[in-house]
Amino acid sequence: MLTNEDLFNIKAGAIKASILALIAAGVTFIIGVVDGYLRPLKCNR
């Protein structure tokens, strides 16, 4: 059984993975905005 002290000492890797995912999403968004600004495409409708 884990005590409260043991629970506070657990270091999870999910926080680092979520920060990496947020950075990747931000970079993808910025690349999309720059690409849309420099190379605007018309809609097919």
HUKA-V166979 format. One record per pair of residues at least 24 apart in sequence whose ideal C-beta (glycine too) atoms are under 6 Angstrom apart, sorted by the first residue. I is the first residue (numbers start at 1). GAP is how many residues later the second one is. D is the distance in whole Angstrom. If there is no record, write none. Layout:
i: <I I>
gap: <GAP GAP>
d: <D D>
This chain:
none
